[in-house]
Amino acid sequence: MKNENFTPEQLKNEICRHLDDKKAADISILDVAHLTVLADYFVVVGGTSMTNVRALAEYVEAKLEASGTLPIRKEGVRDGRWVVYDYGSVIVHILLDDMRLFYCLEKLWSDGKNLEKYRPEAPVKDFKRKTAVKVSAKEKPSAVKKAAAKTVKEKPSAVKEAAAKPAAKAKPAVVKEAAAKTAKAKPAAIKETAVEASSTEKSAAVKKTAAKTVVQADLKAIKTVKKSVRPKSE
C-alpha cells in the first residue's frame, strides 16, 4: 500500500519527526519490506505511562491528519498500553516501556541489518555555533603561546632592573658596618672574660694559702700539747 501524500521514506521520517517533537525517546525504525507484505517500515517507540502513550499517539495522528494523511486503521488508543497506527506503507507501534521490553519487536523483526535508531538532524544555527566554538578552541593555543612568549621576554629585563636597584648596592655597606661592630665588641668581651678568669684564679690561690696556714697552725698546736703531756721522768 502506498500513501498518496508521502512516499514510504518520507512518511516514516514525518512520523519520527513528530514523535521526537513530543519528546519520545529511543525511536526505532525497522525496514521490513523484504520480510513482509504488511508494510515497508515499522516505527517502534516506548511510553513511560498509559497517559504518555496516548499523548504520543494522538499527537502523531493530529499532525499527519493536518497534512492530509489518515490512518487506514488504529487500535489501542483508548487502552493506552499498545497503540498501533496503520498508514499503509508504515505501521507505528507506540507501547509501554515494559511491554516493549517483553515483546521486543525490534529483535523479532530484525535481521541484523534493517534496524536503525532515529537521529534528528541538527539545526543550522547549532552547527554554526559548534563550528565557531571549534575555531575559537583552535585559536586559543596560539594566544596562549604569544602570552607565554611575552612573559619570557619581559622576565629577564625585570630581573636586571631589580638587580640594579640601589637597595641591592646598599646591602654590602650594611653588612660591613655590622661586621665592624661585632669585631669591636669581641675584644672587650674577651678582656672582661680574662679579668673574670684571673680574679677567680686569685681567689682560689688565696683560699689555698689560707688553708695551708690553718693546717700549719694546727700542727704546731698539736706538738705543743704533746710536749706538755709527756711524763716528768723522762
Long-range contacts (C-beta under 8 A, 24 or more apart in sequence): 1-39, 1-72, 1-88, 1-89, 2-88, 2-89, 3-69, 3-87, 3-88, 3-89, 3-90, 5-67, 5-68, 5-69, 6-69, 7-89, 8-33, 8-40, 8-41, 8-89, 8-90, 11-41, 11-69, 11-87, 11-89, 11-90, 12-40, 12-41, 12-43, 12-89, 12-90, 14-63, 14-64, 14-67, 14-69, 15-43, 15-60, 15-64, 15-87, 15-90, 15-92, 16-43, 16-118, 17-120, 18-59, 18-60, 18-63, 18-64, 19-43, 19-45, 19-56, 19-59, 19-60, 19-118, 20-118, 20-120, 21-59, 22-55, 22-56, 22-59, 22-60, 24-56, 26-117, 27-117, 27-118, 28-106, 28-115, 28-116, 28-117, 28-118, 29-115, 29-116, 29-117, 29-118, 30-105, 30-106, 30-109, 30-110, 30-114, 30-115, 31-114, 31-116, 32-109, 32-114, 34-114, 35-109, 35-111, 35-114, 38-91, 39-86, 39-88, 39-89, 39-90, 39-91, 40-89, 40-90, 41-89, 41-90, 41-91, 42-90, 42-91, 42-92, 42-93, 42-105, 42-109, 43-90, 43-91, 43-92, 43-93, 44-93, 44-95, 44-100, 44-105, 44-106, 45-92, 45-93, 45-94, 46-94, 46-95, 46-96, 46-97, 46-100, 47-94, 47-95, 47-96, 47-97, 48-96, 48-97, 49-96, 50-79, 50-80, 50-81, 50-96, 51-80, 53-80, 53-81, 53-82, 53-83, 53-94, 53-95, 53-96, 54-80, 54-83, 56-83, 56-94, 57-83, 57-85, 57-92, 57-94, 60-85, 60-92, 60-94, 61-85
